Amino acid sequence: MPRARHGVTAHKKRRKYLKQAEGTWGGRHRLYTVARDTVKRSMAYATRDRKTRKRDFRRLWVVRINAACRAEGLSYSNFIKGLKEAKVSLDRKVLADIALHDAGAFQELVKTAKASL
């Protein structure tokens, strides 16, 4: 009788990679070696892009705040400096949301920042 060593485990491992590669094109979801490379690369991209997403969103918030500040006649850097001096502690995510959805409240924040400069 032949000796079976890693049959079940190896098959599970291969099935796991093929399952993760579902939805990819061509042999990338059918062939084990190609699927494994695809999955490993996709995991690397996912790890990298979880970090990048945070940068991208902060950049978006800064652009939105800057646009709203310029409409009120104030630069972004002076606005942030004015808020810090006025001891208003709102992060950029909240400021961008206020600038986008509540123009009146944002005008009040700009007045506060201008007054403290």
N, C-alpha and C positions, 0 to 999 in steps of 0.2 A: 504494500500500500504506500503511495507517495506521501511525502511529508508536507503538510499544509502549515505554512508559517504565518503569513500576514494577510490572508485572503479577505477576511471580513473587514478588518480595519482599513486596508488599502482601498477596498471597494467603497466603504463609507466616506473616506477622505475624497475619493474621486467624485462620488455623487454630490458631496458638499460643494465642491468647486463648480461642477456642472449646474447645480441648482442656483448658485450665486451668479452664474454667467447667463442665466435665462434673459431673453430679451435682447441679447446682442446679435449681431448679424453674422450669417454664414457659419463657418466652422468654429467661430468663437464661442458658440454655445453647444457645439456637438463634440468637438475634439478635446480630450482632456488637457493635453499640453498647452494648446492655444488658449483654452478656457482658463487654465491656471494663471498664465501670463496676463490675460485680460483682467482677471479678478485682482491679482496683486497690484497691477498698475492702477486700477480703479480705486483700490483702497488707499494707495499712495496719494492719488489726486484728491480723494475725499478728505484725508487728513490735512493736506495742504490747504484745501479750500475752506475748511472750517475756520482756519486762521484768517484767510483772505476775506471771508465774508464780513468779519468784524471790521476790517479796514474799509471795505467798500461801503458799508452802511454809515460809518462815521464820516466818510468823505461826502456821502449823499446828504447827511444832516447838515454838515458845514455849508455845503452849497445852498441848501434851502434857507438856512438862517441868514447867510450872506445876502441872498437875493431879497429877502424880506427886509433886512436892515438897509440895504441900498435904496429901497423904495421909500424908506423913512429918512433918508439923508444921513446915514451913519455907516461906517465901515464895520465889518465883522469883528476885527480885532479890537476896535474901540468899544463895540457893544459888549463883548466878553469881558473886557477890562472893566467897563462901567458896572456890569453885573457883579463882578468879584468885589469891587470896592463898595457896592451897595449891599454886599453880603446876601445876594440872591443865589441860592444854590440849586439851580436846575441844570440837569445834564443836557447835552446836545440833542439827544433823542426827544426829550420832552419839549425843548425849545423849538425843534423843527416841526413837531406835531402841532404846537400852538401856532406857529407861523403859517402852517398850511391850512388849519381848520378854524382858527379863531383870530382874525385880524385885529379885532378890538383889544383883546388881551395882550397881543404882541405889541401893539402901539403903546400900551401902558408900560410894558417891560422896557421898550425903547426910551420912553420918557424917564423911567427910573434910572436907566443906564446913563442917559445924557445928564441928568441932574447930579449924579455922583462923579462925573468926570471933571 
